[in-house]
Amino acid sequence: MLEQNQKIVLTGDEALDALKEIEYILISLHKMGSFYAEKPGALEEYRKATTDFIDDCAVTQRLSKVRTIISQHFDDSLGDDDLDDIERHFSDLKFWKPDQSLTGKTLETEALEISNGTIQQVTCKRNELLVVFTNQQDEFLLITFHNPIAFKGISAIGAETDGLFKEEELTLSQDAKYITNLENTQSYCFKATTSREIIFTVTSEGYSVEKI
């Protein structure tokens, strides 16, 4: 961890804003759990109430606000592994994902459009690189790059982009070229909204997108 990230300082207003959102979510869920615990056979009703609360009361947006309040104070300089301190600490997270679609079919690859939006989080795993992305409709998308062999980012977290694009040419290190068949890979990139500069690039065997 960078020395400047050893101690993160929030203003009083920032801390109160974060605590307010957490308190709303935590106490609301606690009250729902207590209420339905006293209703025999109300499991399905409890599940629906919980889902409706998450959807109707913007729980994901509230949590995203808390994350922004905290993460904006971190220095996002990249280390030798091309990760900043936040990305590195999150690298072992395992996100929920369905085994299959609701129809029982394999999830469709590249089915959802990735247009203008913001990169919220990047997590690297052994055979996947996960990017949490919010679009202009405040929807959260999980972009999973399959079997990535190379990636590079410059201050990507929190960056506003014009979406995901395919790159025409593969620009890989010699080591990366040795470990895979280039015929099965494609490079993808995110471009900054204002400057149109490439801020994040991934070379992988493909990707899939799902709402979260």
Phi, psi and omega per residue, in radians:
M1 nan 2.425 3.104
L2 -1.106 2.561 -3.126
E3 -1.026 -0.691 -3.111
Q4 -1.219 -0.201 3.077
N5 -1.735 0.001 3.132
Q6 -1.143 -0.521 -3.141
K7 -2.356 2.049 3.140
I8 -1.876 2.276 -3.091
V9 -1.978 2.174 3.034
L10 -1.819 2.599 2.990
T11 -1.271 2.843 3.114
G12 -1.046 -0.726 -3.140
D13 -1.113 -0.716 3.124
E14 -1.110 -0.793 3.138
A15 -1.086 -0.724 3.140
L16 -1.165 -0.694 3.105
D17 -1.075 -0.767 3.137
A18 -1.138 -0.782 -3.140
L19 -1.110 -0.623 -3.140
K20 -1.104 -0.768 3.135
E21 -1.160 -0.758 3.131
I22 -1.107 -0.733 -3.140
E23 -1.085 -0.750 3.137
Y24 -1.035 -0.839 -3.105
I25 -1.195 -0.836 -3.063
L26 -1.101 -0.862 -3.096
I27 -1.199 -0.671 3.117
S28 -1.072 -0.805 3.119
L29 -1.136 -0.654 3.105
H30 -1.112 -0.755 3.141
K31 -1.147 -0.674 3.110
M32 -1.125 -0.769 3.137
G33 -1.089 -0.721 3.140
S34 -1.162 -0.707 -3.114
F35 -1.111 -0.856 -3.069
Y36 -1.366 -0.305 3.080
A37 -1.136 -0.428 -3.128
E38 -1.629 0.078 3.129
K39 -1.969 1.786 -3.139
P40 -1.021 2.396 3.063
G41 1.236 0.393 -3.068
A42 -1.813 0.448 -3.063
L43 -1.061 -0.835 -3.122
E44 -1.143 -0.668 3.106
E45 -1.119 -0.700 3.117
Y46 -1.124 -0.749 3.131
R47 -1.089 -0.736 3.139
K48 -1.163 -0.715 3.136
A49 -1.097 -0.698 3.120
T50 -1.137 -0.781 3.116
T51 -1.096 -0.773 3.123
D52 -1.082 -0.685 3.120
F53 -1.089 -0.786 3.137
I54 -1.082 -0.751 -3.096
D55 -1.322 -0.828 -2.997
D56 -1.370 -0.424 -3.063
C57 -1.894 0.345 2.991
A58 0.930 0.787 -3.091
V59 -1.107 -0.724 -3.130
T60 -1.125 -0.676 3.107
Q61 -1.175 -0.644 3.110
R62 -1.131 -0.750 3.111
L63 -1.177 -0.625 3.083
S64 -1.100 -0.649 3.092
K65 -1.093 -0.767 3.121
V66 -1.082 -0.764 3.133
R67 -1.053 -0.748 3.133
T68 -1.107 -0.762 3.139
I69 -0.983 -0.736 -3.094
I70 -1.392 -0.831 -2.979
S71 -1.249 -0.438 -3.083
Q72 -1.144 -0.270 -3.129
H73 -1.605 -0.094 3.116
F74 -1.452 2.501 2.965
D75 -1.319 2.143 -3.055
D76 -1.749 0.481 3.063
S77 -1.083 2.469 -3.099
L78 -1.486 2.515 3.061
G79 -1.568 -2.954 -3.140
D80 -1.117 -0.370 3.130
D81 -1.605 0.192 -3.139
D82 1.102 0.449 3.071
L83 -2.141 2.568 2.984
D84 -1.545 3.117 -3.039
D85 -1.095 -0.665 -3.135
I86 -1.177 -0.862 -3.136
E87 -1.023 -0.725 -3.119
R88 -1.140 -0.707 -3.119
H89 -1.204 -0.501 -3.119
F90 -1.555 -0.033 -2.939
S91 -1.121 -0.348 -3.129
D92 -1.718 0.139 3.119
L93 -1.198 2.437 3.070
K94 -2.042 1.884 -3.084
F95 -1.393 2.637 3.048
W96 -1.160 2.457 3.002
K97 -2.708 2.580 -3.130
P98 -1.280 2.629 3.066
D99 -1.278 -0.491 3.132
Q100 -2.755 2.987 3.121
S101 -1.278 2.991 -3.122
L102 -1.114 -0.413 -3.137
T103 -1.533 -0.055 -3.125
G104 1.550 0.013 -3.132
K105 -1.612 2.790 3.083
T106 -1.094 2.447 -3.133
L107 -1.039 2.396 -3.096
E108 -1.305 2.354 3.127
T109 -1.470 2.416 3.088
E110 0.974 0.653 -3.085
A111 -1.432 -0.604 -3.100
L112 -1.662 2.436 3.122
E113 -1.300 2.381 3.087
I114 -1.930 1.611 -3.096
S115 -1.784 -2.616 -3.103
N116 -0.984 2.407 3.141
G117 3.077 -2.838 -3.046
T118 -2.278 2.352 3.035
I119 -1.369 2.076 -3.079
Q120 -1.696 -0.582 -3.030
Q121 -2.823 2.523 3.070
V122 -2.262 2.229 3.139
T123 -2.285 2.225 -3.126
C124 -1.790 2.224 3.055
K125 -2.095 -3.121 -3.045
R126 -1.061 -0.854 -3.079
N127 -2.062 0.188 -3.109
E128 -2.537 2.611 2.942
L129 -2.151 2.117 -3.016
L130 -1.857 2.280 3.105
V131 -2.150 2.102 3.036
V132 -1.581 2.212 -2.973
F133 -2.338 2.356 3.029
T134 -1.929 2.331 3.132
N135 -1.673 -3.031 -3.071
Q136 -1.225 -0.247 3.084
Q137 -1.609 0.198 -3.119
D138 1.054 0.481 3.040
E139 -1.568 2.468 3.104
F140 -1.664 2.195 3.114
L141 -2.017 2.447 3.015
L142 -1.862 1.988 3.117
I143 -1.733 2.056 -3.122
T144 -1.901 1.977 3.062
F145 -1.560 2.180 -3.015
H146 -1.612 2.313 3.134
N147 0.847 0.992 3.127
P148 -1.183 2.484 3.109
I149 -1.997 -0.255 3.115
A150 -2.835 2.536 3.021
F151 -2.693 2.696 -3.126
K152 -2.626 2.314 -3.140
G153 -2.382 2.590 3.089
I154 -2.234 1.812 3.134
S155 0.874 0.849 -3.048
A156 -1.351 -0.586 -3.067
I157 -1.168 2.191 -3.124
G158 1.486 -0.026 -3.105
A159 -1.380 2.442 3.054
E160 -1.536 2.302 -3.061
T161 -2.254 2.886 3.061
D162 -1.552 0.100 3.123
G163 2.018 -2.944 -3.082
L164 -1.825 2.328 -3.104
F165 -2.251 2.684 3.003
K166 -1.509 2.428 3.053
E167 -1.607 2.511 -3.092
E168 -1.305 -0.592 -3.076
E169 -2.092 2.489 3.071
L170 -1.524 2.167 3.118
T171 -2.061 1.588 -3.056
L172 -2.042 2.719 3.001
S173 -1.231 2.819 -3.125
Q174 -1.102 -0.629 3.115
D175 -1.059 -0.735 3.141
A176 -1.144 -0.634 -3.139
K177 -1.150 -0.485 -3.113
Y178 -1.291 -0.463 -2.936
I179 -1.706 0.006 -3.107
T180 -2.609 2.827 3.016
N181 -1.483 1.952 -3.047
L182 -1.090 -0.378 -3.133
E183 -1.163 -0.345 -3.104
N184 -1.742 0.157 -3.069
T185 -2.092 2.825 3.108
Q186 -2.565 2.503 3.069
S187 -1.678 2.379 3.112
Y188 -2.178 2.618 -3.117
C189 -2.521 2.640 2.971
F190 -1.811 2.373 3.123
K191 -1.993 2.461 3.128
A192 -1.115 2.463 -3.080
T193 -1.072 -0.787 -3.038
T194 -1.479 -0.906 -3.045
S195 -1.477 -0.320 -3.068
R196 1.136 0.237 3.077
E197 -1.347 2.602 3.084
I198 -1.307 2.157 -3.102
I199 -1.948 -0.256 3.126
F200 -2.710 2.287 -3.112
T201 -2.294 2.404 3.098
V202 -2.312 2.343 3.001
T203 -1.960 2.109 -3.057
S204 -2.647 -3.126 3.118
E205 -1.494 0.061 3.140
G206 2.470 -3.134 3.124
Y207 -2.604 2.824 3.040
S208 -2.300 2.741 -3.076
V209 -2.305 2.421 3.068
E210 -2.562 2.629 3.075
K211 -1.382 2.519 3.119
I212 -2.245 nan nan
